[in-house]
Amino acid sequence: MSCEDNLRKFSYAQLLNFCIGFFGLQFAWQMRIILSGPLTESLGASPLLYGLIWLAGPVTGIVVQPIIGALSDNTFTKFGRRIPYLFFGALFGSIGLILLPKSEFLGNLLGSNMPVWLPLFIAAIFIWMIDACVNAAQGPYRALIPDNIQKNQHAIANSFLSFAIGLGSVVAAGTAPFLKWAFNYQMSIDAQFTMAGVAFTLGMLWTCFTFREQIPSKEQMMEQKLEAKKTVSKSFIENVKEFLSSSPEVGKICTIQFFAWIGLMSMMIFFTQYVTHILYQVPNTAELSEAIVKTFEGSIVESQNFASICFAFFNLICFVIAIPIAKMAEANGNKRVHAVSLLLMMLAYLLIALMPNKVTVFAAMGLAGIGWASTLSLPFAMLSKYIKEGTEGSAMGIFNLFISAPQVLVCTLLAWFINKSTFTMNGYTNNHWDYAFLFGAIMLIISAFITMSIKEEND
């Protein structure tokens, strides 16, 4: 008898409770996305250097998630297999979030003769720490679904995670603009990062204390331990090859994620900078004197608030559409719904790049939220059919390679290209941040065409 036979059916209330920790995780991650650009630019980072600092996410994803995933497969404690990784990932990630905006202060503690690059170096360390911890928690969290939930509920369970991601992002992105609008109070970057750290910790603690992992029988546990040990004993390359060769469709799903995440991160990494420098016409402040930068302070704050509002709308659509997308996929097939969603996001990118005004950009970000909701759930639902029992954590870790690896291209090649693509605006030097969206649109249409080649049971 397989573990699947013992898994209980989850009610909507139980699925909602299950995703609260992911709400906290995404709250933290969204704040990292929105504010790391302005923070590092204020410390002197160029577009290329900013991209290199962003390598923290993909590199830690490539290294941390497969290792943590394999370790969690082979972890059997009274607290569960995955819960310990959720707890410690949130704890140390929250410390990094709280300390990140204090990088300049921490650098000053080392003395008045500190190198000018030291605060930026300290900030980069904390960004790497945050990303490593987010990845350490995220992979095992995703593995809780095949561990504990029946296969016929995997699509809806992953959609509930998309729901949590959307809601967490909306609250994270919308809090500062709301306070400014309602009470004329502008939250500092420091306060926003602290808020993110608290949300990360509290959300994960809730999941750790309220979610009970499925306890397999002794026979099933021995089988899972044996399978997990086989995975750990193999080399990383062997595990990847075995994973990709398990079915031709697995390779296709990984390729879909590869191109889709190049497109996604082209937007997520550079959107705030696009708003500040293209929409609000703020020049490259890293090359300006402090006196000149001060003349743009009002525009910088306003642009950051507008970027946050756009991200909030982007994630609000994800939040609203997450469950309906799962229902549409059940009725029409995962691949058809996912392909259409990716094409809608591609259209949104073209609107942002070619029609740079606030109304168009705001509306386009909402349209892009449909593709975001789909990407967060349907590829995982398609993949879950091919995962062996006892290897869920390792499988999710390997699958994450095709989310993390493409980001390296965005953080290096695309960042380098934007860094080289300069033009003059109002007498000052600026960069073509809009090129990120043209590049991303190409990647999304490639992903959509590959999606349609997937063979599903209802084809």
KOLTIKOL-564566 format. One line per field, with one value per residue (C-alpha): x, y, z. Coordinates in nm, 4 decimals, m for minus. Example, Ala and Ser with C-alpha at 12.3 -4.5 7.8 and 13.67 -1.06 7.14 Angstrom:
2
xx (1.2300 1.3670)
yy (m0.4500 m0.1060)
zz (0.7800 0.7140)
END
This chain:
459
xx (0.0000 0.1395 0.1378 m0.1179 m0.3743 m0.3395 m0.3576 m0.6716 m0.8766 m0.8235 m1.1129 m1.0836 m1.0471 m0.7564 m0.5899 m0.6283 m0.4646 m0.1887 m0.0849 m0.0489 0.3260 0.3644 0.1859 0.4641 0.7358 0.6007 0.5489 0.9226 1.0194 0.8011 0.9600 1.3006 1.1954 1.0529 1.3098 1.6477 1.6973 1.6457 1.8433 2.1493 2.1367 2.1444 2.4645 2.6241 2.5243 2.5201 2.2645 2.5249 2.6341 2.2699 2.2179 2.5208 2.3877 2.0572 2.2517 2.1897 1.8448 1.9278 2.2643 2.1237 1.8271 2.0571 2.2726 2.0396 1.7098 1.8410 2.0574 1.7855 1.5292 1.7380 1.8156 1.4496 1.3614 1.5953 1.4825 1.2480 1.1851 0.8966 0.8383 0.8105 1.0310 0.9866 0.8815 1.2349 1.3500 1.0529 1.1239 1.4972 1.4653 1.2174 1.4195 1.7486 1.5807 1.3977 1.7236 1.8655 1.5573 1.5757 1.9491 1.9622 1.8509 2.0981 2.3966 2.5331 2.4966 2.6762 2.9541 2.9956 3.0394 3.3660 3.5129 3.5073 3.7779 3.5746 3.5965 3.3092 3.2069 3.1726 2.8019 2.7111 2.9156 2.7346 2.3988 2.4949 2.5766 2.2353 2.0599 2.2383 2.1425 1.7754 1.7623 1.9340 1.6833 1.3826 1.5023 1.5695 1.2061 1.0396 1.1453 1.0374 0.7137 0.6293 0.7186 0.4486 0.1895 0.2932 0.3824 0.0433 m0.2236 m0.3946 m0.2809 m0.6226 m0.5912 m0.2387 m0.3581 m0.5938 m0.3319 m0.0725 m0.3364 m0.3905 m0.0177 m0.0588 m0.3482 m0.1174 0.1609 m0.0792 m0.2270 0.1121 0.2497 m0.0527 m0.0272 0.3522 0.3455 0.0352 0.1015 0.3385 0.1331 m0.1870 m0.0412 0.0804 m0.2610 m0.4727 m0.2596 0.0088 0.2683 0.5610 0.7065 1.0833 1.2627 1.3921 1.0379 0.9170 1.1964 1.1300 0.7615 0.8632 1.0829 0.8016 0.5532 0.7956 0.8495 0.4855 0.3521 0.5952 0.5426 0.1704 0.2300 0.4889 0.2488 m0.0820 0.0059 0.0602 0.2618 0.1386 0.2987 0.3690 0.3509 0.6745 0.6874 0.6274 0.8827 1.1456 1.0664 1.0882 1.4131 1.5607 1.4511 1.5782 1.9146 1.9484 1.8916 2.1422 2.4041 2.3931 2.5812 2.3883 2.4290 2.2971 1.9886 1.9222 1.9624 1.7302 1.4736 1.4766 1.4678 1.1694 0.9381 0.9715 0.7112 0.9309 1.1968 0.9341 0.7898 1.1394 1.2014 0.8698 0.9791 1.3233 1.1947 0.8978 1.1220 1.3631 1.0591 0.9263 1.2529 1.3160 1.0190 1.0590 1.4237 1.4002 1.0409 1.1023 1.4047 1.1976 0.9305 1.1832 1.4030 1.1663 0.8231 0.9420 1.2503 1.4914 1.8487 2.1016 2.1613 2.4689 2.6589 2.5259 2.6482 2.4586 2.3323 2.1783 2.0282 1.8456 1.6611 1.5080 1.4180 1.0466 1.0270 1.2211 0.9837 0.6771 0.8113 0.8789 0.5235 0.3833 0.5958 0.4620 0.1044 0.1673 0.3169 0.0171 m0.2228 m0.0122 m0.0374 m0.4007 m0.4911 m0.2814 m0.4685 m0.8121 m0.7436 m0.5460 m0.8400 m1.0397 m0.7292 m0.7167 m1.0846 m1.0282 m0.7307 m0.9421 m1.1997 m0.9734 m0.6339 m0.3307 m0.1371 m0.4074 m0.4762 m0.1047 m0.0191 m0.2928 m0.1823 0.1773 0.0648 m0.1386 0.1699 0.3706 0.1136 0.1412 0.5197 0.4874 0.2449 0.4866 0.7834 0.6085 0.3529 0.5317 0.2588 0.1160 m0.2312 m0.1000 0.1715 m0.0726 m0.3264 m0.0545 0.0752 m0.2732 m0.2821 0.0612 m0.0748 m0.2741 0.0469 0.2045 m0.0831 m0.0588 0.3206 0.3011 0.0647 0.0074 0.3666 0.3899 0.0573 0.1801 0.5070 0.3589 0.2294 0.5868 0.7389 0.8331 0.7215 1.0050 1.1804 0.9407 1.1899 1.4699 1.2361 1.1212 1.4819 1.5888 1.2832 1.3852 1.7053 1.4894 1.3534 1.6880 1.9269 1.7478 1.7648 2.1432 2.1075 1.8851 2.1191 2.4283 2.3676 2.0497 2.1863 2.5074 2.3066 2.0944 2.4093 2.5573 2.2322 2.2443 2.0736 2.0366 1.7157 1.6717 2.0464 2.1343 2.2480 1.9865 1.9569 1.7105 1.5318 1.2449 1.4588 1.3985 1.0336 1.1024 1.3463 1.1026 0.8200 1.0292 1.1028 0.7350 0.6164 0.8783 0.7536 0.3915 0.4685 0.6553 0.3620 0.1286 0.3526 0.2869 0.0808 m0.1954 m0.4415 m0.7340 m0.5524)
yy (0.0000 0.3403 0.6487 0.7975 0.5507 0.6996 1.0667 1.2494 1.4860 1.8495 2.0896 2.4465 2.5662 2.3254 2.4328 2.7960 2.7225 2.5290 2.8294 3.0879 3.0266 3.0864 3.4174 3.5227 3.3920 3.5843 3.8974 3.8926 3.8093 4.0834 4.3461 4.2189 4.2526 4.6041 4.7716 4.6068 4.8098 5.1552 5.0504 4.9275 5.2175 5.4606 5.2848 5.3353 5.0259 5.0577 4.8554 4.5842 4.5711 4.5612 4.2646 4.0872 4.1383 3.9909 3.6740 3.5887 3.4569 3.2212 3.1047 3.0164 2.8570 2.6423 2.5417 2.5491 2.4069 2.0764 2.0186 2.1124 1.9179 1.6003 1.6471 1.6991 1.3784 1.1987 1.3849 1.2024 1.3866 1.4156 1.7620 1.6215 1.6022 1.9538 2.1657 2.2122 2.3672 2.6038 2.7175 2.7847 2.9338 3.1901 3.2634 3.3461 3.5030 3.7457 3.8467 3.9301 4.1333 4.3434 4.4106 4.4764 4.8440 4.9055 4.8180 5.1736 5.2095 4.8774 4.9886 5.3119 5.1135 4.9843 5.3332 5.6629 5.5482 5.2614 5.1977 5.3568 5.0146 4.8524 4.9347 4.7953 4.4825 4.4372 4.4859 4.2207 3.9752 4.0259 3.9902 3.6599 3.5521 3.6388 3.4577 3.1464 3.1268 3.1849 2.9021 2.6769 2.7189 2.7280 2.3884 2.1846 2.3861 2.2896 1.9267 1.9222 1.8975 1.5628 1.4433 1.5067 1.5820 1.3492 1.3780 1.4856 1.7908 1.8927 2.1546 2.3162 2.2960 2.4702 2.7269 2.7982 2.8669 3.1057 3.2617 3.3107 3.4487 3.6981 3.8059 3.8291 4.0371 4.2674 4.3410 4.3825 4.6106 4.8028 4.8875 5.1832 5.3478 5.2981 5.4637 5.7528 5.7919 5.7447 5.9115 6.1016 5.8821 5.7591 5.4329 5.4240 5.1450 5.0298 4.9971 4.8088 4.5524 4.5057 4.4492 4.1853 4.0045 3.9911 3.8632 3.5919 3.4644 3.4769 3.3146 3.0249 2.9757 2.9414 2.6676 2.4925 2.4728 2.4070 2.1816 1.8147 1.6204 1.2773 1.0030 0.7009 0.3451 0.1751 m0.0137 0.3026 0.4939 0.2304 0.2452 0.6255 0.6232 0.3774 0.5876 0.9054 0.7481 0.6406 1.0012 1.1384 0.8757 0.9637 1.2562 1.5716 1.5244 1.1663 1.2832 1.5548 1.3076 1.0566 1.3264 1.4523 1.1022 0.9869 1.1064 1.3129 1.5491 1.6271 1.7735 1.9832 2.1149 2.2115 2.3942 2.5781 2.7001 2.7964 3.0407 3.1601 3.2542 3.4425 3.6468 3.6832 3.7950 4.0415 4.2257 4.1587 4.2566 4.5730 4.7003 4.9430 5.0846 5.1142 5.3133 5.5427 5.6094 5.5786 5.6783 5.9384 6.0356 6.0224 5.9941 5.7344 5.8583 5.6395 5.8814 6.2064 6.4211 6.4121 6.7690 6.6812 6.3577 6.5593 6.7518 6.4224 6.2908 6.3663 6.1888 5.8907 5.8400 5.8899 5.6446 5.3800 5.4170 5.3881 5.0774 4.9286 5.0059 4.8344 4.5301 4.5251 4.5254 4.2614 4.0363 4.1259 3.9798 3.6738 3.6494 3.6810 3.4514 3.1767 2.9495 3.0136 2.9249 2.5845 2.5312 2.6341 2.3977 2.1098 2.1770 2.2650 2.1125 2.2606 2.3298 2.5304 2.7565 2.8040 2.8860 3.1512 3.3002 3.3313 3.5027 3.7541 3.8341 3.8743 4.1269 4.3162 4.3411 4.4877 4.7503 4.8469 4.8734 5.0526 5.2716 5.4134 5.6020 5.5417 5.4242 5.1736 5.0411 4.9975 4.8121 4.5994 4.4873 4.3601 4.1675 4.0204 3.8970 3.6299 3.4761 3.5010 3.3082 3.0367 3.0045 2.9606 2.6646 2.4846 2.3743 2.2264 2.0495 1.9069 1.7929 1.6315 1.3369 1.2233 1.2468 0.9234 0.8805 0.9594 1.1964 1.4914 1.7316 1.6365 1.6653 2.0120 2.1137 1.9967 2.1562 2.4808 2.4737 2.5645 2.8601 2.9728 2.9107 3.1401 3.4202 3.4085 3.5157 3.8058 3.9162 3.9053 3.9341 4.1421 4.3615 4.4122 4.5029 4.7574 4.8970 4.9537 5.0899 5.4522 5.7619 6.1259 6.2423 6.6022 6.6548 6.3560 5.9999 5.7257 5.3567 5.1682 4.9761 4.9258 4.6758 4.4264 4.3993 4.3486 4.0719 3.9187 3.9163 3.7058 3.4531 3.4243 3.3494 3.0724 2.9241 2.9394 2.7479 2.4745 2.4486 2.3553 2.0588 1.8901 1.5690 1.5503 1.2751 1.4614 1.5235)
zz (0.0000 m0.0979 0.1207 m0.1195 0.0154 0.3647 0.2678 0.3791 0.1700 0.2722 0.3106 0.1811 0.5406 0.5962 0.2721 0.3748 0.7105 0.5327 0.3240 0.6031 0.6365 0.2653 0.3141 0.5548 0.3245 0.0264 0.2367 0.3098 m0.0471 m0.1943 0.0278 m0.0816 m0.4483 m0.4198 m0.1966 m0.2576 m0.5772 m0.4224 m0.1145 m0.3039 m0.5523 m0.2577 m0.1492 m0.4929 m0.6960 m1.0763 m1.2811 m1.3410 m0.9775 m0.8707 m1.1021 m0.9583 m0.6046 m0.7252 m0.8070 m0.4416 m0.5284 m0.8140 m0.6794 m0.3387 m0.5142 m0.7255 m0.4290 m0.1286 m0.2510 m0.3933 m0.0844 0.1637 m0.0377 m0.0297 0.3404 0.4258 0.2397 0.4791 0.7933 1.0303 1.3579 1.6026 1.4544 1.1004 0.7922 0.6553 0.9559 1.1014 0.7732 0.7682 1.1242 1.0939 0.7442 0.8770 1.1912 1.0208 0.7172 0.9449 1.1111 0.7674 0.6744 0.9890 0.9551 0.5780 0.5854 0.8677 0.6450 0.6353 1.0140 1.0684 0.8346 1.0286 1.3493 1.2049 1.2029 1.0165 0.7742 0.6347 0.2561 0.0618 m0.0714 0.2731 0.3372 m0.0061 0.0672 0.4008 0.2274 m0.0292 0.2525 0.4111 0.0745 0.0207 0.3714 0.3149 m0.0180 0.1195 0.4049 0.1794 m0.0444 0.2558 0.3640 0.0231 m0.1150 0.1904 0.2059 m0.1528 m0.0690 0.2010 m0.0772 m0.2319 0.1212 0.2753 0.0160 m0.2317 m0.5931 m0.7158 m0.4879 m0.5906 m0.8399 m0.5891 m0.3114 m0.5273 m0.6198 m0.2512 m0.2274 m0.5223 m0.3316 m0.0292 m0.2479 m0.4014 m0.0682 0.1026 m0.1802 m0.1878 0.1839 0.1686 m0.1344 m0.0375 0.3269 0.2758 m0.0045 0.1972 0.5070 0.2930 0.1299 0.4435 0.7116 0.5170 0.6923 0.4850 0.6169 0.6058 0.4216 0.7607 0.8997 0.5922 0.6145 0.9877 0.9105 0.6550 0.9090 1.1651 0.9046 0.7889 1.1430 1.2562 0.9387 0.9541 1.3282 1.2619 1.0060 1.2227 1.5170 1.3398 1.0451 1.1211 0.8690 0.7588 0.9686 0.7473 0.8748 0.9791 0.6495 0.4472 0.6522 0.5826 0.2112 0.2116 0.4088 0.1601 m0.1369 0.0289 0.1098 m0.2535 m0.3562 m0.1049 m0.1942 m0.5644 m0.7068 m0.7782 m1.1543 m1.1299 m0.9440 m1.2020 m1.4904 m1.3251 m1.2573 m1.6168 m1.7666 m1.5573 m1.8373 m2.1558 m2.0111 m1.7081 m1.9361 m2.1138 m1.7861 m1.6715 m2.0003 m1.9615 m1.6194 m1.7476 m2.0081 m1.8013 m1.5096 m1.7336 m1.8344 m1.4812 m1.3278 m1.6100 m1.4654 m1.0936 m1.0704 m1.2780 m1.2396 m0.9516 m1.1335 m1.4536 m1.2696 m1.1031 m1.4055 m1.7047 m1.5750 m1.3243 m1.5281 m1.2345 m1.3702 m1.2618 m0.9074 m0.8551 m1.0818 m0.9313 m0.6451 m0.3169 m0.3732 m0.7107 m0.5774 m0.3102 m0.5799 m0.6959 m0.3489 m0.3860 m0.7219 m0.5873 m0.2923 m0.5129 m0.7715 m0.5073 m0.3783 m0.7304 m0.7959 m0.4729 m0.5798 m0.9153 m0.7441 m0.5087 m0.8069 m0.9840 m0.6796 m0.6092 m0.9490 m0.8629 m0.5314 m0.6949 m0.9913 m0.8097 m0.7216 m1.0442 m1.2475 m1.0775 m1.1610 m1.5234 m1.5443 m1.4121 m1.6835 m1.9781 m1.8961 m1.7243 m2.0434 m2.2221 m1.9263 m1.8574 m2.2194 m2.2428 m1.9098 m2.0304 m2.3507 m2.1494 m1.9444 m2.2655 m2.3896 m2.0597 m2.0976 m2.4455 m2.3166 m2.0374 m2.2745 m2.5606 m2.3778 m2.0714 m1.8877 m1.5414 m1.6441 m1.8988 m1.6678 m1.3787 m1.5959 m1.7592 m1.4198 m1.3376 m1.6659 m1.5895 m1.2552 m1.4422 m1.5741 m1.2289 m1.0663 m1.3302 m1.3063 m0.9303 m0.9501 m1.2805 m1.3624 m1.0106 m1.0622 m1.3948 m1.2394 m0.9265 m1.1303 m1.1951 m0.8441 m0.6636 m0.3043 m0.0643 m0.3073 m0.2942 m0.1379 m0.3764 m0.6764 m0.5761 m0.5170 m0.8616 m1.0219 m0.8576 m1.0663 m1.3646 m1.1688 m1.0278 m1.3184 m1.5659 m1.3127 m1.3419 m1.7057 m1.6040 m1.3230 m1.5439 m1.9182 m1.9056 m1.6244 m1.8257 m2.1379 m1.9476 m1.7878 m2.1359 m2.2847 m2.1778 m2.3110 m2.2089 m2.0397 m1.9281 m1.9479 m1.7270 m1.8005 m1.7725 m1.8622 m2.0826 m1.8077 m2.0552 m2.2484 m1.9654 m2.0681 m2.4388 m2.3532 m2.1039 m2.3593 m2.5981 m2.3235 m2.2270 m2.5791 m2.6091 m2.2808 m2.4005 m2.7220 m2.5302 m2.2888 m2.5733 m2.6605 m2.3230 m2.3424 m2.0827 m2.0002 m2.1583 m2.4925)
END
